[in-house]
């Protein structure tokens, strides 16, 4: 991979700063049209994109085909939301005799140039042309993508599609830039550059926290929206286990090993009460894991990290192996493993609460309900927490449920956490350390909210106001006028 020079990076950032002056004056309708064009260009990318991504990531062609559709769908979904004006949040308080400040109008504008770090596990949907890029442009922010070194050719193909849309619309070249290089120094330089106003990252805790700390040490700190992973605990409650231990084992194992366990919502820990039902669940896991066919991981680095952290966890005191897939494997293929430990050991040993990125699970056996509550209390922030339960279980564990609400961004009642829907109600972000800001999501149209800030205009002539705040409301967007929802034009009396 070619290392982009600092001189080239400086030029790209300067271009982005200039493009921002253009983009912040575009309307929601114009940005939505651009986003739909990007979706068109992604959709027409053919066999070359899929085969390139397959060669660079080892992901199956069927999976990549689905992810490509999801990626173009994200651009369209976010464009539809942006087009409504929902994220500009126009607020108008007209001048009144009893108001000293006169006419006040407020809306949200893009925060400025955004650096997006491509993720390795979703080369389309969370990388160069992924949701971070789409939502930043939807907010009116130019984007500089730092390509992930694990799939440089795939990243370039996606970058070319966005660049083609920029040229077609006649927008400034700095609207989108693509930076390459494997050096951490490039990422650090981007985050610390004075003209960068926000950062989006999906990856490891170490990587995300390093960027977050760098951004906060700046003379002018900027937000870093980092999604850094999670152990996504599953609390398997007694009534459900009693009635469907074997079926639940299949569901858990399928989610745990899906995509070689390379999902940020992989259910890495399962907590349950000791007893006959849990014994049946564990036996089913032992039998089922031998049917899991090892899959090649995304790249050598992820495989080596998986093997390292799997071994560290399995070799902790008072930990016992339940089962390991024993199928013969090729290079970089991950063998699934499930271990078991007691609640007391899990609580006292923080190593067991660290994410192992790959097909690895820990079953935590609790002697009492109090131990389940103690685990819940000590949990760090998670992307997801799942309650595997019947309604009767839920009635008997209301205090647990109430506590778990404080620990995650998405709380599931049955089902498994792997996979996210690109919809308004999706929350893909949770309390630290799963993300650096639990107020936002990186999936769904609301991801746009990360890259906007409010600005208020006081007593400005209508001619000079942004379109979203003008009296005529030519965009026909919904606005709050004097505290009431209003989609029409304002008929003001002139004197």
VONUNU-197405 format. One record per residue (C-alpha): x, y, z. Coordinates in pm, whole numbers, plus 50000, padded with zeros to 5 digits. Example, Ala and Ser with C-alpha at 12.3 -4.5 7.8 and 13.67 -1.06 7.14 Angstrom:
% residues 2
NODE	51230	49550	50780
NODE	51367	49894	50714
//
This chain:
% residues 495
NODE	50000	50000	50000
NODE	50133	50346	49906
NODE	50199	50572	50206
NODE	50035	50908	50143
NODE	50284	51186	50211
NODE	50217	51454	50472
NODE	50238	51714	50194
NODE	49957	51536	50009
NODE	49756	51501	50331
NODE	49795	51874	50400
NODE	49673	51950	50049
NODE	49374	51719	50090
NODE	49279	51873	50423
NODE	49305	52222	50276
NODE	49079	52111	49991
NODE	48834	51968	50244
NODE	48831	52295	50439
NODE	48750	52481	50118
NODE	48483	52226	50023
NODE	48320	52275	50363
NODE	48254	52639	50279
NODE	48062	52512	49978
NODE	47885	52219	50145
NODE	47747	52414	50439
NODE	47549	52622	50190
NODE	47400	52321	50010
NODE	47042	52235	50097
NODE	46916	51905	50230
NODE	46760	51838	49890
NODE	47092	51884	49711
NODE	47282	51660	49951
NODE	47015	51393	49930
NODE	47038	51395	49551
NODE	47414	51355	49571
NODE	47383	51064	49814
NODE	47139	50884	49587
NODE	47386	50924	49301
NODE	47659	50764	49511
NODE	47420	50475	49576
NODE	47364	50442	49200
NODE	47737	50425	49136
NODE	47792	50162	49406
NODE	47512	49949	49266
NODE	47664	49936	48919
NODE	48002	49820	49051
NODE	48012	49464	48929
NODE	48217	49148	48951
NODE	48548	49331	48993
NODE	48441	49478	49328
NODE	48317	49148	49468
NODE	48613	48939	49353
NODE	48860	49202	49474
NODE	48700	49216	49817
NODE	48683	48837	49835
NODE	49055	48810	49755
NODE	49149	49072	50014
NODE	48919	48966	50301
NODE	48833	48598	50245
NODE	48467	48688	50299
NODE	48229	48471	50094
NODE	48093	48620	49773
NODE	47737	48574	49896
NODE	47812	48774	50211
NODE	47984	49046	50007
NODE	47692	49066	49763
NODE	47455	49124	50054
NODE	47686	49378	50213
NODE	47715	49571	49889
NODE	47335	49596	49872
NODE	47328	49708	50234
NODE	47587	49977	50159
NODE	47397	50133	49871
NODE	47082	50097	50079
NODE	47245	50294	50359
NODE	47318	50583	50125
NODE	46956	50583	50006
NODE	46814	50548	50355
NODE	47024	50831	50492
NODE	46947	51043	50185
NODE	46575	50998	50243
NODE	46614	51108	50604
NODE	46835	51405	50515
NODE	46585	51510	50247
NODE	46312	51557	50510
NODE	46522	51813	50694
NODE	46482	51619	51017
NODE	46846	51667	51119
NODE	46856	52039	51052
NODE	46595	52078	51330
NODE	46481	52429	51224
NODE	46351	52637	51516
NODE	46193	52979	51463
NODE	46078	53216	51736
NODE	45932	53523	51574
NODE	45977	53869	51718
NODE	45720	53956	51985
NODE	45669	54277	52184
NODE	45768	54105	52510
NODE	46089	53947	52371
NODE	46402	54158	52400
NODE	46601	53954	52150
NODE	46357	53991	51863
NODE	46352	53730	51584
NODE	46552	53412	51660
NODE	46607	53125	51419
NODE	46822	52816	51473
NODE	46921	52512	51271
NODE	47195	52249	51252
NODE	47488	52279	51016
NODE	47768	52034	50938
NODE	48053	52047	51187
NODE	48335	52057	50928
NODE	48587	51819	50768
NODE	48553	51464	50906
NODE	48816	51188	50908
NODE	48671	50839	50865
NODE	48881	50532	50946
NODE	48778	50230	50739
NODE	48697	49910	50929
NODE	48835	49571	50829
NODE	48537	49345	50904
NODE	48289	49527	50676
NODE	48487	49634	50368
NODE	48181	49800	50216
NODE	47931	49896	50489
NODE	48177	50024	50752
NODE	48469	50124	50536
NODE	48538	50376	50260
NODE	48181	50418	50136
NODE	48020	50305	50459
NODE	47772	50462	50694
NODE	48021	50704	50849
NODE	48102	50859	50512
NODE	47737	50870	50409
NODE	47618	51029	50731
NODE	47896	51289	50738
NODE	47823	51400	50382
NODE	47452	51399	50465
NODE	47528	51643	50745
NODE	47714	51869	50503
NODE	48069	51768	50595
NODE	48354	51684	50356
NODE	48513	51348	50428
NODE	48871	51227	50430
NODE	48884	50848	50445
NODE	49186	50670	50588
NODE	49165	50342	50398
NODE	49206	50019	50594
NODE	49534	49853	50489
NODE	49373	49507	50484
NODE	49167	49581	50170
NODE	49333	49869	49978
NODE	49208	49773	49629
NODE	48851	49733	49751
NODE	48876	50069	49922
NODE	49003	50235	49605
NODE	48714	50100	49397
NODE	48464	50241	49645
NODE	48652	50571	49662
NODE	48640	50598	49283
NODE	48261	50563	49291
NODE	48224	50855	49534
NODE	48477	51065	49343
NODE	48280	51006	49023
NODE	47966	51141	49192
NODE	48157	51450	49311
NODE	48270	51520	48955
NODE	47923	51458	48812
NODE	47770	51715	49049
NODE	48048	51964	48993
NODE	48116	51981	49367
NODE	48461	52077	49499
NODE	48720	51800	49474
NODE	48778	51825	49849
NODE	48427	51695	49919
NODE	48583	51349	49938
NODE	48943	51234	49969
NODE	49102	50891	49999
NODE	49421	50853	50204
NODE	49624	50532	50201
NODE	49901	50390	50415
NODE	49960	50131	50686
NODE	50147	50360	50925
NODE	49975	50468	51248
NODE	50150	50800	51203
NODE	49914	50892	50919
NODE	49609	50842	51139
NODE	49765	51040	51421
NODE	49855	51324	51184
NODE	49500	51341	51049
NODE	49338	51348	51392
NODE	49570	51620	51521
NODE	49544	51847	51217
NODE	49392	52183	51308
NODE	49138	52180	51024
NODE	48982	51842	51108
NODE	48663	51883	51309
NODE	48553	51524	51389
NODE	48662	51161	51361
NODE	48469	50836	51303
NODE	48629	50501	51383
NODE	48525	50136	51404
NODE	48775	49888	51540
NODE	48966	49786	51850
NODE	48952	49949	52191
NODE	49324	50026	52177
NODE	49293	50199	51840
NODE	48979	50395	51921
NODE	49100	50505	52265
NODE	49432	50621	52119
NODE	49253	50841	51865
NODE	49015	50969	52133
NODE	49303	51066	52361
NODE	49489	51239	52076
NODE	49181	51441	51984
NODE	49132	51551	52344
NODE	49495	51661	52380
NODE	49455	51905	52092
NODE	49455	52277	52167
NODE	49100	52267	52032
NODE	48959	51919	52123
NODE	48733	51757	51866
NODE	48481	51472	51898
NODE	48589	51116	51816
NODE	48299	50881	51753
NODE	48471	50548	51809
NODE	48291	50213	51813
NODE	48539	49989	51992
NODE	48377	49651	52042
NODE	48195	49469	52317
NODE	48152	49128	52480
NODE	47773	49157	52428
NODE	47668	48941	52724
NODE	47368	48711	52710
NODE	47177	48648	53032
NODE	47008	48308	52997
NODE	46732	48294	53258
NODE	46599	47976	53422
NODE	46255	47930	53268
NODE	46386	47967	52914
NODE	46674	47727	52974
NODE	46442	47473	53131
NODE	46215	47474	52826
NODE	46461	47511	52539
NODE	46822	47458	52648
NODE	46918	47262	52336
NODE	46754	47502	52090
NODE	46907	47798	52268
NODE	47253	47635	52245
NODE	47218	47614	51866
NODE	47115	47979	51844
NODE	47399	48094	52068
NODE	47662	47888	51888
NODE	47544	48003	51545
NODE	47566	48369	51650
NODE	47899	48317	51826
NODE	48066	48166	51519
NODE	47887	48362	51245
NODE	48141	48509	51005
NODE	48423	48349	51207
NODE	48304	48554	51503
NODE	48417	48877	51336
NODE	48120	49091	51433
NODE	48130	49368	51692
NODE	47803	49228	51830
NODE	47939	48874	51874
NODE	47783	48730	52198
NODE	48109	48654	52376
NODE	47970	48578	52722
NODE	47668	48380	52842
NODE	47559	48404	53207
NODE	47322	48150	53364
NODE	47223	47982	53690
NODE	47384	47649	53774
NODE	47155	47348	53735
NODE	47029	47066	53517
NODE	46904	47300	53245
NODE	47242	47469	53215
NODE	47408	47127	53203
NODE	47191	47037	52903
NODE	47283	47365	52739
NODE	47655	47297	52784
NODE	47624	46940	52651
NODE	47449	47077	52343
NODE	47735	47326	52297
NODE	47991	47046	52319
NODE	47811	46849	52051
NODE	47735	47146	51830
NODE	48079	47302	51821
NODE	48221	47000	51637
NODE	47985	47082	51350
NODE	48122	47435	51315
NODE	48342	47453	51007
NODE	48644	47680	51068
NODE	48641	47987	50846
NODE	48933	48195	50731
NODE	48962	48521	50920
NODE	48989	48858	50751
NODE	49366	48884	50762
NODE	49672	48749	50937
NODE	49675	49020	51202
NODE	49320	48945	51318
NODE	49390	48571	51322
NODE	49704	48613	51530
NODE	49523	48846	51770
NODE	49240	48594	51806
NODE	49476	48308	51883
NODE	49669	48520	52133
NODE	49369	48647	52328
NODE	49185	48315	52311
NODE	49485	48146	52468
NODE	49521	48413	52737
NODE	49156	48375	52839
NODE	49159	47993	52830
NODE	49471	47977	53047
NODE	49332	48192	53328
NODE	49294	48025	53671
NODE	48970	47837	53739
NODE	48876	47827	53372
NODE	48774	47501	53203
NODE	48740	47423	52835
NODE	48395	47309	52725
NODE	48489	47233	52367
NODE	48704	47336	52074
NODE	48630	47267	51709
NODE	48880	47001	51604
NODE	48836	47016	51228
NODE	49163	47036	51035
NODE	49229	47394	50934
NODE	49415	47593	50673
NODE	49601	47920	50712
NODE	49420	48186	50920
NODE	49118	47965	50985
NODE	48980	48016	51334
NODE	48879	47718	51545
NODE	48579	47800	51763
NODE	48622	47757	52137
NODE	48393	47781	52440
NODE	48520	47787	52799
NODE	48347	47787	53138
NODE	48412	47959	53468
NODE	48231	48046	53788
NODE	48064	48378	53856
NODE	48306	48443	54142
NODE	48605	48394	53914
NODE	48453	48601	53635
NODE	48387	48887	53877
NODE	48737	48891	54025
NODE	48932	48841	53702
NODE	48901	49140	53461
NODE	49082	48950	53184
NODE	48768	48740	53134
NODE	48563	49054	53061
NODE	48785	49159	52771
NODE	48669	49108	52413
NODE	48819	48820	52215
NODE	48745	48912	51854
NODE	48657	48582	51691
NODE	48453	48265	51756
NODE	48517	48244	52130
NODE	48268	48227	52413
NODE	48266	48210	52793
NODE	47988	48041	52990
NODE	47962	48192	53337
NODE	47797	47964	53593
NODE	47620	48141	53880
NODE	47525	47981	54211
NODE	47258	48239	54296
NODE	47051	48518	54145
NODE	47260	48756	54355
NODE	47567	48654	54158
NODE	47386	48733	53834
NODE	47306	49079	53973
NODE	47668	49125	54081
NODE	47790	49048	53728
NODE	47541	49294	53585
NODE	47657	49564	53826
NODE	48023	49526	53734
NODE	47967	49512	53357
NODE	48130	49783	53155
NODE	47941	49955	52875
NODE	47826	49725	52594
NODE	47690	49765	52244
NODE	47428	49500	52320
NODE	47296	49291	52607
NODE	47056	49003	52545
NODE	46798	48866	52785
NODE	46727	48505	52685
NODE	46404	48472	52875
NODE	46037	48393	52888
NODE	45789	48657	52999
NODE	45778	48479	53334
NODE	46156	48516	53359
NODE	46120	48886	53288
NODE	45859	48931	53562
NODE	46094	48760	53807
NODE	46395	48975	53711
NODE	46270	49332	53686
NODE	46558	49469	53895
NODE	46809	49298	53665
NODE	46641	49437	53356
NODE	46635	49786	53502
NODE	47007	49767	53578
NODE	47096	49635	53232
NODE	46934	49939	53070
NODE	47227	50144	53205
NODE	47488	49915	53052
NODE	47412	49898	52680
NODE	47286	50071	52369
NODE	47060	49787	52251
NODE	46878	49556	52492
NODE	46736	49240	52332
NODE	46455	49018	52455
NODE	46556	48685	52299
NODE	46713	48648	51957
NODE	47084	48710	51911
NODE	47272	49041	51881
NODE	47471	48973	51562
NODE	47346	49179	51272
NODE	47204	49529	51280
NODE	46911	49677	51088
NODE	46974	50007	50909
NODE	46663	50179	51045
NODE	46577	50484	51255
NODE	46519	50285	51576
NODE	46855	50105	51565
NODE	47107	50205	51832
NODE	47459	50089	51749
NODE	47655	50255	52022
NODE	47668	50215	52398
NODE	47831	50340	52717
NODE	48209	50352	52734
NODE	48416	50149	52653
NODE	48194	50012	52377
NODE	48190	50360	52225
NODE	48330	50700	52315
NODE	47989	50871	52312
NODE	47678	50674	52402
NODE	47446	50953	52283
NODE	47493	50856	51920
NODE	47459	50561	51684
NODE	47684	50464	51393
NODE	47406	50265	51219
NODE	47076	50401	51093
NODE	46984	50748	50965
NODE	47035	50899	51310
NODE	47410	50848	51253
NODE	47394	51189	51081
NODE	47349	51353	51423
NODE	47716	51296	51506
NODE	47836	51552	51255
NODE	47612	51855	51310
NODE	47610	52153	51543
NODE	47348	52423	51604
NODE	47381	52787	51500
NODE	47129	53059	51585
NODE	47053	53371	51378
NODE	46918	53680	51553
NODE	46724	53949	51366
NODE	46863	53859	51023
NODE	46700	53978	50700
NODE	46524	53691	50528
NODE	46741	53726	50217
NODE	47055	53621	50404
NODE	46913	53331	50603
NODE	46980	52966	50504
NODE	46700	52811	50303
NODE	46593	52599	50599
NODE	46506	52913	50798
NODE	46363	53146	50536
NODE	46003	53262	50559
NODE	45898	53094	50235
NODE	46008	52741	50340
NODE	46071	52646	49976
NODE	46217	52314	50096
NODE	45879	52228	50253
NODE	46040	52082	50562
NODE	45883	52059	50905
NODE	45987	52338	51142
NODE	45906	52444	51499
NODE	45763	52795	51479
NODE	45679	52963	51808
NODE	45666	52622	51972
NODE	45433	52461	51717
NODE	45509	52221	51431
NODE	45471	52410	51104
NODE	45545	52299	50747
NODE	45414	52606	50570
NODE	45548	52946	50474
NODE	45547	53232	50724
NODE	45317	53523	50648
NODE	45474	53807	50836
NODE	45326	54152	50870
NODE	45544	54430	50736
NODE	45553	54779	50876
//
